[in-house]
């Protein structure tokens, strides 16, 4: 069995993610669906096209949190699916220890439910 190379445990759970290109404060938020989450990043589905290394501002509503987590990330990969939806892999940047701990707790909880 191949050894897992990821640094953080992942959970597959549909969560709403709002995003826009970093530095575009006047632009509206776009909405996607996070389908995989870890303390290091997420994979989400979007209607839009992206370029690798694009920096994003993200808002992720975590269950149990009063406010969405405001995160920044970098697109590390993207792939157009046959359905016309784009799947996007994002690495989190500048995640606080509090945010990382909250995401780790959520991932552990979601993985125990399965």
DONUDO-222074 format. One record per residue: residue number from 1; x, y, z of N, C-alpha, C in turn. Coordinates in nm, 2 decimals, padded with zeros to 4 digits. Layout:
! residues N
+-----+--------+--------+--------+--------+--------+--------+--------+--------+--------+
| seq |    n_x |    n_y |    n_z |   ca_x |   ca_y |   ca_z |    c_x |    c_y |    c_z |
+-----+--------+--------+--------+--------+--------+--------+--------+--------+--------+
| NUM |      X |      Y |      Z |      X |      Y |      Z |      X |      Y |      Z |
...
+-----+--------+--------+--------+--------+--------+--------+--------+--------+--------+
//
This chain:
! residues 114
+-----+--------+--------+--------+--------+--------+--------+--------+--------+--------+
| seq |    n_x |    n_y |    n_z |   ca_x |   ca_y |   ca_z |    c_x |    c_y |    c_z |
+-----+--------+--------+--------+--------+--------+--------+--------+--------+--------+
|   1 |  00.09 | -00.12 |  00.00 |  00.00 |  00.00 |  00.00 |  00.09 |  00.12 |  00.00 |
|   2 |  00.06 |  00.22 | -00.09 |  00.15 |  00.34 | -00.09 |  00.13 |  00.42 |  00.03 |
|   3 |  00.24 |  00.49 |  00.07 |  00.23 |  00.57 |  00.19 |  00.18 |  00.71 |  00.16 |
|   4 |  00.09 |  00.76 |  00.24 |  00.03 |  00.89 |  00.23 |  00.14 |  01.00 |  00.24 |
|   5 |  00.14 |  01.09 |  00.15 |  00.25 |  01.19 |  00.15 |  00.19 |  01.32 |  00.20 |
|   6 |  00.07 |  01.33 |  00.22 |  00.01 |  01.46 |  00.26 |  00.05 |  01.49 |  00.41 |
|   7 |  00.06 |  01.62 |  00.44 |  00.10 |  01.66 |  00.57 | -00.02 |  01.67 |  00.66 |
|   8 | -00.14 |  01.69 |  00.61 | -00.26 |  01.70 |  00.69 | -00.37 |  01.60 |  00.65 |
|   9 | -00.44 |  01.56 |  00.75 | -00.55 |  01.47 |  00.72 | -00.66 |  01.54 |  00.65 |
|  10 | -00.73 |  01.48 |  00.55 | -00.83 |  01.54 |  00.47 | -00.97 |  01.48 |  00.50 |
|  11 | -01.07 |  01.56 |  00.48 | -01.21 |  01.51 |  00.49 | -01.28 |  01.56 |  00.36 |
|  12 | -01.36 |  01.47 |  00.31 | -01.45 |  01.50 |  00.19 | -01.58 |  01.54 |  00.24 |
|  13 | -01.61 |  01.67 |  00.24 | -01.74 |  01.72 |  00.29 | -01.77 |  01.84 |  00.20 |
|  14 | -01.90 |  01.85 |  00.16 | -01.94 |  01.96 |  00.08 | -01.96 |  02.09 |  00.17 |
|  15 | -01.88 |  02.19 |  00.15 | -01.89 |  02.31 |  00.23 | -01.89 |  02.43 |  00.13 |
|  16 | -01.96 |  02.53 |  00.16 | -01.96 |  02.65 |  00.07 | -01.83 |  02.73 |  00.09 |
|  17 | -01.77 |  02.77 | -00.02 | -01.65 |  02.85 | -00.02 | -01.68 |  02.97 | -00.11 |
|  18 | -01.65 |  03.09 | -00.06 | -01.66 |  03.21 | -00.14 | -01.52 |  03.25 | -00.17 |
|  19 | -01.50 |  03.30 | -00.29 | -01.36 |  03.33 | -00.33 | -01.36 |  03.45 | -00.44 |
|  20 | -01.25 |  03.51 | -00.44 | -01.22 |  03.61 | -00.55 | -01.07 |  03.63 | -00.56 |
|  21 | -01.02 |  03.68 | -00.67 | -00.88 |  03.70 | -00.68 | -00.83 |  03.79 | -00.58 |
|  22 | -00.72 |  03.76 | -00.52 | -00.66 |  03.85 | -00.41 | -00.64 |  03.99 | -00.47 |
|  23 | -00.67 |  04.09 | -00.38 | -00.64 |  04.23 | -00.42 | -00.76 |  04.29 | -00.50 |
|  24 | -00.87 |  04.22 | -00.53 | -00.98 |  04.27 | -00.60 | -01.10 |  04.30 | -00.51 |
|  25 | -01.08 |  04.39 | -00.42 | -01.18 |  04.42 | -00.32 | -01.31 |  04.46 | -00.37 |
|  26 | -01.31 |  04.53 | -00.49 | -01.44 |  04.58 | -00.54 | -01.51 |  04.47 | -00.62 |
|  27 | -01.45 |  04.36 | -00.64 | -01.51 |  04.25 | -00.72 | -01.61 |  04.17 | -00.63 |
|  28 | -01.72 |  04.12 | -00.68 | -01.81 |  04.04 | -00.60 | -01.74 |  03.90 | -00.57 |
|  29 | -01.79 |  03.84 | -00.46 | -01.74 |  03.71 | -00.42 | -01.81 |  03.61 | -00.52 |
|  30 | -01.74 |  03.51 | -00.56 | -01.79 |  03.40 | -00.63 | -01.81 |  03.28 | -00.54 |
|  31 | -01.91 |  03.20 | -00.57 | -01.94 |  03.09 | -00.47 | -01.90 |  02.95 | -00.54 |
|  32 | -01.84 |  02.87 | -00.46 | -01.80 |  02.73 | -00.51 | -01.84 |  02.64 | -00.40 |
|  33 | -01.81 |  02.51 | -00.42 | -01.83 |  02.40 | -00.33 | -01.70 |  02.33 | -00.30 |
|  34 | -01.66 |  02.34 | -00.17 | -01.54 |  02.27 | -00.13 | -01.58 |  02.12 | -00.12 |
|  35 | -01.50 |  02.04 | -00.18 | -01.53 |  01.89 | -00.18 | -01.42 |  01.81 | -00.10 |
|  36 | -01.31 |  01.88 | -00.06 | -01.21 |  01.81 |  00.01 | -01.14 |  01.93 |  00.09 |
|  37 | -01.12 |  01.90 |  00.22 | -01.06 |  02.00 |  00.31 | -00.96 |  01.95 |  00.40 |
|  38 | -00.85 |  02.02 |  00.42 | -00.75 |  01.99 |  00.52 | -00.70 |  02.12 |  00.57 |
|  39 | -00.61 |  02.11 |  00.68 | -00.56 |  02.24 |  00.73 | -00.46 |  02.30 |  00.64 |
|  40 | -00.42 |  02.23 |  00.53 | -00.32 |  02.28 |  00.44 | -00.38 |  02.34 |  00.31 |
|  41 | -00.51 |  02.30 |  00.29 | -00.57 |  02.35 |  00.17 | -00.71 |  02.29 |  00.14 |
|  42 | -00.76 |  02.31 |  00.02 | -00.89 |  02.26 | -00.01 | -00.90 |  02.23 | -00.16 |
|  43 | -00.99 |  02.15 | -00.20 | -01.03 |  02.13 | -00.34 | -01.17 |  02.17 | -00.35 |
|  44 | -01.20 |  02.26 | -00.45 | -01.34 |  02.30 | -00.47 | -01.38 |  02.30 | -00.62 |
|  45 | -01.51 |  02.30 | -00.64 | -01.57 |  02.31 | -00.77 | -01.62 |  02.45 | -00.80 |
|  46 | -01.59 |  02.49 | -00.92 | -01.63 |  02.63 | -00.96 | -01.67 |  02.63 | -01.11 |
|  47 | -01.75 |  02.73 | -01.14 | -01.79 |  02.75 | -01.28 | -01.68 |  02.83 | -01.36 |
|  48 | -01.59 |  02.89 | -01.29 | -01.49 |  02.98 | -01.36 | -01.36 |  02.90 | -01.40 |
|  49 | -01.28 |  02.97 | -01.48 | -01.15 |  02.92 | -01.52 | -01.05 |  02.99 | -01.44 |
|  50 | -00.93 |  02.93 | -01.42 | -00.83 |  02.98 | -01.34 | -00.69 |  02.96 | -01.40 |
|  51 | -00.59 |  03.03 | -01.35 | -00.45 |  03.01 | -01.39 | -00.38 |  02.96 | -01.27 |
|  52 | -00.29 |  02.87 | -01.28 | -00.21 |  02.82 | -01.17 | -00.13 |  02.94 | -01.11 |
|  53 | -00.11 |  02.93 | -00.98 | -00.04 |  03.03 | -00.90 | -00.12 |  03.16 | -00.88 |
|  54 | -00.25 |  03.16 | -00.92 | -00.34 |  03.27 | -00.89 | -00.36 |  03.28 | -00.74 |
|  55 | -00.35 |  03.40 | -00.68 | -00.37 |  03.41 | -00.54 | -00.52 |  03.44 | -00.52 |
|  56 | -00.58 |  03.38 | -00.42 | -00.72 |  03.40 | -00.39 | -00.74 |  03.45 | -00.25 |
|  57 | -00.85 |  03.53 | -00.23 | -00.90 |  03.55 | -00.10 | -01.02 |  03.46 | -00.08 |
|  58 | -01.03 |  03.39 |  00.03 | -01.13 |  03.29 |  00.05 | -01.21 |  03.31 |  00.18 |
|  59 | -01.33 |  03.28 |  00.18 | -01.42 |  03.28 |  00.30 | -01.48 |  03.14 |  00.30 |
|  60 | -01.45 |  03.07 |  00.41 | -01.50 |  02.93 |  00.43 | -01.58 |  02.92 |  00.55 |
|  61 | -01.71 |  02.89 |  00.53 | -01.79 |  02.87 |  00.65 | -01.78 |  02.74 |  00.71 |
|  62 | -01.72 |  02.73 |  00.83 | -01.69 |  02.61 |  00.90 | -01.81 |  02.59 |  01.00 |
|  63 | -01.86 |  02.46 |  01.00 | -01.97 |  02.43 |  01.10 | -01.92 |  02.47 |  01.24 |
|  64 | -02.01 |  02.53 |  01.31 | -01.98 |  02.57 |  01.45 | -01.91 |  02.70 |  01.47 |
|  65 | -01.86 |  02.76 |  01.36 | -01.79 |  02.89 |  01.37 | -01.90 |  03.00 |  01.35 |
|  66 | -01.89 |  03.11 |  01.43 | -01.98 |  03.22 |  01.42 | -01.97 |  03.30 |  01.29 |
|  67 | -01.84 |  03.31 |  01.24 | -01.81 |  03.39 |  01.12 | -01.73 |  03.30 |  01.03 |
|  68 | -01.74 |  03.33 |  00.90 | -01.66 |  03.25 |  00.80 | -01.51 |  03.27 |  00.83 |
|  69 | -01.43 |  03.17 |  00.81 | -01.29 |  03.18 |  00.82 | -01.24 |  03.26 |  00.70 |
|  70 | -01.17 |  03.37 |  00.72 | -01.11 |  03.44 |  00.61 | -00.96 |  03.39 |  00.59 |
|  71 | -00.94 |  03.33 |  00.47 | -00.82 |  03.27 |  00.44 | -00.76 |  03.32 |  00.31 |
|  72 | -00.63 |  03.30 |  00.29 | -00.58 |  03.33 |  00.15 | -00.52 |  03.20 |  00.10 |
|  73 | -00.51 |  03.19 | -00.03 | -00.46 |  03.07 | -00.09 | -00.40 |  03.09 | -00.22 |
|  74 | -00.33 |  02.99 | -00.27 | -00.27 |  02.99 | -00.40 | -00.32 |  02.87 | -00.48 |
|  75 | -00.37 |  02.89 | -00.60 | -00.41 |  02.78 | -00.68 | -00.29 |  02.70 | -00.73 |
|  76 | -00.29 |  02.57 | -00.69 | -00.18 |  02.48 | -00.73 | -00.21 |  02.39 | -00.85 |
|  77 | -00.34 |  02.37 | -00.87 | -00.38 |  02.29 | -00.99 | -00.52 |  02.32 | -01.02 |
|  78 | -00.56 |  02.30 | -01.14 | -00.71 |  02.31 | -01.18 | -00.73 |  02.22 | -01.30 |
|  79 | -00.85 |  02.17 | -01.30 | -00.88 |  02.07 | -01.41 | -01.03 |  02.09 | -01.45 |
|  80 | -01.05 |  02.11 | -01.58 | -01.19 |  02.12 | -01.63 | -01.25 |  01.98 | -01.64 |
|  81 | -01.36 |  01.96 | -01.58 | -01.43 |  01.83 | -01.58 | -01.52 |  01.82 | -01.70 |
|  82 | -01.56 |  01.70 | -01.73 | -01.65 |  01.67 | -01.85 | -01.78 |  01.75 | -01.83 |
|  83 | -01.82 |  01.77 | -01.71 | -01.95 |  01.84 | -01.68 | -01.94 |  01.99 | -01.71 |
|  84 | -01.82 |  02.04 | -01.74 | -01.80 |  02.18 | -01.76 | -01.76 |  02.26 | -01.63 |
|  85 | -01.76 |  02.19 | -01.52 | -01.72 |  02.25 | -01.39 | -01.57 |  02.23 | -01.38 |
|  86 | -01.50 |  02.33 | -01.32 | -01.36 |  02.32 | -01.29 | -01.34 |  02.28 | -01.15 |
|  87 | -01.25 |  02.18 | -01.13 | -01.20 |  02.15 | -01.00 | -01.07 |  02.22 | -00.97 |
|  88 | -01.06 |  02.28 | -00.86 | -00.94 |  02.36 | -00.82 | -00.88 |  02.32 | -00.69 |
|  89 | -00.75 |  02.30 | -00.69 | -00.67 |  02.27 | -00.57 | -00.60 |  02.40 | -00.52 |
|  90 | -00.63 |  02.43 | -00.39 | -00.58 |  02.55 | -00.34 | -00.49 |  02.52 | -00.21 |
|  91 | -00.37 |  02.57 | -00.20 | -00.29 |  02.56 | -00.08 | -00.31 |  02.69 |  00.00 |
|  92 | -00.35 |  02.67 |  00.13 | -00.37 |  02.79 |  00.21 | -00.23 |  02.86 |  00.24 |
|  93 | -00.24 |  02.99 |  00.25 | -00.13 |  03.07 |  00.28 | -00.16 |  03.15 |  00.41 |
|  94 | -00.07 |  03.18 |  00.49 | -00.09 |  03.26 |  00.61 | -00.20 |  03.22 |  00.70 |
|  95 | -00.22 |  03.09 |  00.72 | -00.32 |  03.03 |  00.81 | -00.27 |  03.05 |  00.95 |
|  96 | -00.36 |  03.11 |  01.04 | -00.32 |  03.12 |  01.18 | -00.33 |  02.98 |  01.25 |
|  97 | -00.26 |  02.97 |  01.36 | -00.26 |  02.85 |  01.43 | -00.41 |  02.81 |  01.48 |
|  98 | -00.48 |  02.92 |  01.52 | -00.62 |  02.90 |  01.56 | -00.70 |  02.84 |  01.44 |
|  99 | -00.69 |  02.90 |  01.33 | -00.76 |  02.85 |  01.21 | -00.72 |  02.71 |  01.18 |
| 100 | -00.59 |  02.68 |  01.18 | -00.54 |  02.55 |  01.15 | -00.60 |  02.44 |  01.25 |
| 101 | -00.60 |  02.48 |  01.37 | -00.65 |  02.39 |  01.48 | -00.80 |  02.37 |  01.46 |
| 102 | -00.88 |  02.47 |  01.42 | -01.02 |  02.46 |  01.40 | -01.05 |  02.36 |  01.28 |
| 103 | -00.97 |  02.38 |  01.17 | -00.99 |  02.30 |  01.05 | -00.95 |  02.15 |  01.09 |
| 104 | -00.84 |  02.13 |  01.16 | -00.80 |  02.00 |  01.20 | -00.91 |  01.93 |  01.28 |
| 105 | -00.97 |  02.00 |  01.38 | -01.07 |  01.95 |  01.46 | -01.19 |  01.91 |  01.37 |
| 106 | -01.23 |  02.00 |  01.28 | -01.34 |  01.97 |  01.19 | -01.32 |  01.85 |  01.11 |
| 107 | -01.20 |  01.84 |  01.05 | -01.16 |  01.72 |  00.96 | -01.17 |  01.60 |  01.05 |
| 108 | -01.12 |  01.60 |  01.17 | -01.12 |  01.48 |  01.25 | -01.26 |  01.44 |  01.28 |
| 109 | -01.35 |  01.54 |  01.31 | -01.49 |  01.51 |  01.34 | -01.56 |  01.45 |  01.22 |
| 110 | -01.54 |  01.51 |  01.10 | -01.60 |  01.46 |  00.98 | -01.56 |  01.32 |  00.94 |
| 111 | -01.43 |  01.29 |  00.97 | -01.38 |  01.16 |  00.94 | -01.44 |  01.05 |  01.03 |
| 112 | -01.47 |  01.09 |  01.16 | -01.53 |  01.00 |  01.25 | -01.67 |  00.97 |  01.22 |
| 113 | -01.74 |  01.06 |  01.15 | -01.88 |  01.04 |  01.12 | -01.90 |  00.93 |  01.01 |
| 114 | -01.80 |  00.92 |  00.93 | -01.81 |  00.83 |  00.81 | -01.81 |  00.69 |  00.85 |
+-----+--------+--------+--------+--------+--------+--------+--------+--------+--------+
//
